């Protein structure tokens, strides 16, 4: 844990106080476009109501910072600990995740009051956190946790609004990404050799990015860009969803059980897609989005390729700055890449990229001590690593070593992929 604590304050020139204010304000800005009725709905177990997100991230600060570290702090409502704990069983039981949408109370207004109560108390703690590395780490962890939930807030409300037969938009004035032509798909060869992956000790990082270690990569090639809607349409037209030879066994079972025949949020005729701006024409050269690992893997097999390993992806991404279509772009939707450069494009932003790597611990991994050890480590089973962030990820939240993870059948998140190939003939 010491190496993580040493990285607590990050490299930003902003004070911890101003960063706290900015991140906390953004959550409420994102929710402000919604009605109170919007913020209560839960459409499936993976989706949480908007108001739950707003309360849970606030509970995190109350439970892990204010209660143990601010003498005289008054808990807002003791009963809310049960409602807004997510999965920290070492601190107590919690309300069942699939039933979060059944809670009409507390109201949105009461939850905003909870946020104000906690923020006021945090103002007293933050000066100490500026000079105390352990407190600084906990605050920074809480802010990164809130940024994760800002992305979840948007992906979850997208599913809620899509489920509504009226198809209401999150933001009717949301600008669409510019229409452009994607560069031709090319495979860029990468030399074999030893590469160091994992957090390099600079800035904030999660425990699942550690320890940094060396991997040996064989000769391989990465696609110069993400797979597009038009390319995925060709897969569909060629019977991709009807050919069991292309699918992993669990994926084929999912196709049969759920009747998949196109990405989530596509119209039945594959000409439109549901976005946070409402229903819009499908842009052929934009990255395909909202596909499961099973769909990405089947497409790769159909295309005579494979998905990248996460070490291959990180080795490429570590050489370029974090830039791309991220939350600050304001489109909240994947965009067609610009003019290609010498290396792979779209490594950051647009869509989280499925890799072919299981989400497992790095050699020598040690989770955080105490209850915060439940944050990442216990999920290292039956999930796949995704990389690069999406159009809903904050720029200052993502980095080359960042590891997120989803179950292979999930697709409500901003999930897409790029292709890779072996170049040794195997």
N, C-alpha and C positions, 0 to 999 in steps of 0.2 A: 504493500500500500504506500510505502514511502515515496516511490518514484511517481506515483499518481499525485500524491499530495504536493510534491515539488512542482508539479505542472498546474497547480490549481488556478493561478491567476491568469494564465494564458499570455498571449503576446499582444493583445489589444491595448491601445493607448487610452481607451475609455476606462473610467473608474468603475469599480464593481457596483457602486451605487447607481451610476448612470446606466450601466448595462442592465441592472435589475429593473430599473424604471422602464427602459425601452422594451425589454422582453415581456414584462408583465402587461404593459400597455398594448402590445401587439395582440395578445390573446383576446382582449376585450374589443379591440378594433375589428378583428376577424369575426367575432360573434355579433357585433353591432348590426351587421347587415341582415340578421335573422330576427324573426318575430319570437316572442316567448314560446309560442306553440311549436315552432320549428325546433326549438332547443330541448324539447322533452322526448322526442321520438327516437325509438330504437327499432331498426328494421330487421336485424339479425344479431346473433351473439357477438360477431366480430365488431359490430358497430356500437359505439357508446353515444348517448345523448350529448349534445353540445354542453349543456349545463353541468353534466357530470365531469367532462374534461376540465371545465373552469374550476370546479370545486376540488377535483382530485389533485391537480398541480398545486393548489393552495394548501390542501391537507399535507402535501409533501413538505412544504416549508414549515408548517405548523408543527408537524410531528418530529421531523428530523433536525430542525434548527431551533425553533422558538421554545418548544417545551423543554428540551434538555440544556439549552445554552442561554436563555434570557430569563434571569431571575425575576419572579413576579409576573411572568406572562400569564394572562387569563385566557384559557381555552375558549374558543368561540361557542362551541356546543359539543359536549362530550359524546352525544349520540351520533354525531356526524362522523366520528372515527370509524364506525362500523359501515357507514354508507359509502365513504370515499377512499378507504383503503382499497387497493387494487389486487395485489397478489403477495403482499408481505405477511405471510402466515406467522412469522416469528414475532410479529407485533400484535397479533390478534386475528379474529375471524372477520369476514367481510360479507357484504350483501352479494348475492350471486350475480355474476357478470351478465348472464342472459336476461336478468330481471331489472336491469338498470332503467329501462324505459317504462317500468310500472310505477315509478316514483313521481307523482305529481307534486309532492312536497319533499324537500324545500323548494321554494319558487326560485325562478331566475333572479328576481330582485333580492331575495335573501342570500343567494350565493354571491351576488355582487357585493353585498354587505360583508360577507365572510372575507372576500378578497380584500376589501378596504381595511378591515380589522387586522388582517395578517400583514398587509403592506405597511400600515402604520407602525406595527410592532417591529417589523424588519428594519425600519428606518433607525431604530435604536440599536439594532444588532450589527448593521452593515459597517459602521465605523470600526468595530472590532474585527470584523471579517476582512477588512482591507489590510490588516497587519498580522492577522493570525492565519498561518497557512492552512491549518486543519479546517477552520471555519470558512476560509476562502474557498477551499475545495468543495465543501458542502453546498455553499451558495451557488458556485459555478455548476456543480452537478445538478442542483435544482433548476437552474436556468436552462441547461441543456435538456433536461427532462421536460421542461415546459415547451421548449421548441419542438421536441418530438410530438407532444400532444397538440401543438398548433397544426402540424401536418395531419395528424389523425383527425382533428376537428374538421378540417376541410374534406378529407377523403370520406369521413363518416357522413357529413351532411350531404355530400354528393350522392351517396347511396340512398339517404333518406328522401331527397328531392326527386331522384330518378324513380323511386318506388311509387311516388305520388302520381296518379293517372294524369294530373294536370301538367306534370313536367315543369314545375316552377324553377326558375333560375336562382342560384345563390346571389348573383349580381348581374342584372340584365345589361348593365353598362360595361361589363367586363370586355376589354379589348381583345380581339382574336390575334394570335400570332400572325405575322406576315406570311402570305402565301409565296412559296418559293419552290424551286426544283432541287431535289436531293442530288448530291453528287453520285456518280456511279459507284456501286458497291465494289470495293477492292479489299484484298487481304494483304495486310502489311506484315512482312516477315520480321520476327524478332529473334535476336541471337540467343543461343543458350548461355547458361552461366549461373553463377551464384547471385542471388538477390536477397537483400534484407527487407523483410516486411514487418509490419506492426508499428505501433507508435514509436516515434523517434525521441520522445522526451520533451519536445517543444510544444507549449500550449496545452490546452485541456485534451484529455482523451479518456475513453471509457476503459474499464478493466479488461473487457473482452478483446481489446486491441493489443494486449500485452501477453507475454514479453516479446520484444522485438527479437527476431531470429532469422537465420538464413535458410533459404530454400534453393534447391537447384531446379532450374526450369529447362526442359529440353527445347529443341527448336520448335517454334510454333508461329502462328500468324493470327492477328486480330483484325476483325473487320474495321474499316476506316470510319464507320458510322453505325447507328442503330438500325434495326430492321424497320421498314416503313409499313404504313397501312396498305399501300399498293402491293407490296411483296407478300403481305399476309393474305390479302384478297386472292392472290394467285394460288397460294397454298389451299385456301378454301375451295376455289374453283377446280382445283386438281383432285378434289376428294380427300383432302387432308384429314378432315374430321370423320371420314368413313373408312379409313384404312388402318386396321389394327396393327399392321406391321410397323407403323411409325411410332407407336405409343408404348410407353412403359405400362406394365400391367395395371398399376393403380390408376394411372392416367386414363387408360381405356375404360376402366370401370367407372371412373368419374364422368367421362363422356356419355356412357350409356345411362348412368343413373340420373344425371342432371340435364341430359339432352343438349350438351354444348354443341354449337355449330358455328360460333363466332365469338369474338371477344366480348366481354361484359361492356354494356353501354352502347353497343352498336345496334342500329335499327335492323329489322328483319331482312331488309333488302341491301344491307351493308352500304348505304349511301349517306347515312347520318350517324352522329354519335351524340350522346348526352354529355355535356360539359358543365362546369360550374357557371357558365354563361347561358345554360339552357341547351336545347337541341340545336345543333349546327351541322352544316355539311361536312362530311368526312374529307379531310385533306389527304390526298394520296401520298404525298411525300413527307408527311409528318410521321414521327415514330409511332408504331403500334403500341397501344397501352392497355392496361387492365387485362393482361393475359397471365395465366398461371405458369408455374414451372413446367407442368406437364405439356402445356401448349407450346411453350418456348422450345422444349426439348424435342417435341414431335416435329416442329418446323425445322429445327436444325438438322434433324435426321433426314427430312425430306429434301433439304438444300445441300446434302452431302457435307455437312459441317458438324460442329458441336458447340456447346456453350463454353465460354472461358472458365478456367479455374480461377478462384479468387486471387491467388498469388500472381497469376498472369495479368489479371486486371490491375492489381495494385502496382506491380512493377512498371506498367505503362503509365498509370495515373500519377505516380510519384514524381514523374519527370515534367509535369505540366502544372501551372497554377490553377487554383480553384476558380473557375469562371464558366459561365454558361447560363442556360435558361433556368434560373432558380427563383425562389419566391419573390425576390426584389424586382424581377422582370415585370411582374404584374399581370402576366397572361394567365397564370394558374392552369396551364395546359401545355403539353409537349409541342415543340416547334421544329420546323425543318432546319437542318444544320446549314450554316453558312458555307462560304468557300472553304474547301478542305485545305488543311495545312500538311506539314510533313508527317504528322503522327495521327493516331486515332482521334476523331472528333467526338463531342458529346459525352466525354467521360464524366462530367459533372452536370447535374441538372437533367431536365426533361423527364426521364423515367429512372426509377431504381432498376438496375440491371441484374437479372437473374444470372447466377453463376452455376457451374456444375459442381460446386463444392458444398458438402454438408457443413452446417454451422456447428463446429466442434471446437474444443479448446485448443489454443496453441500449446506447443510443448512447454511445460513449466508454468502453465497458467495458474494464477492464484486469484480468486475473487476478492472483492473488498471485504473487510472485516465486518462482523455483525450483520444486522438486518439488511444493510445495503448490498451484502453479498448475494441477495436474491434478485438483484437488478437484472443481471445478464446470465450468470453462470448456469442457473438451473434450467434455462431454455435450450441448452446445447444438446438437443436430442430431437431427431425427426424433422428438423427444419433445414432450409437451404440459405446460404449466404447471398445477400444482394448488396450491390455496391453503387456508389456515385451520387446518391441523392436524387431528387426529382424537382419538377417545377414548383413544388410546394415546400421545398427545403430551404431554410435560411442559409445564405452564403457563409455566414460565420459559424455555422453548425457542422459543415461537412468538411472532409479531408480525405486524402488518399487511403489512410489506414482505417477509416470508419467502416465498421461491420454492422449491417442490419440483417434481419432474418425473418423469414415467413415460412409457413407450411406450404408444401408444393401445390395444393389445390386452391390457395387463396389468390384472389384477383381483384378485390375491391380497392387495393392500394394502387398507386401509380407505378405499375410494374411492366417493364418491357425487357428488351434484350438486344445484344449484338452477337454476332457469330464468331467462331474461332475455328482454326484447323491445325492439325498436326502437319508438319512439312517433311517428316522423315519417311513417309510412305506407309506408316503403320496405321 
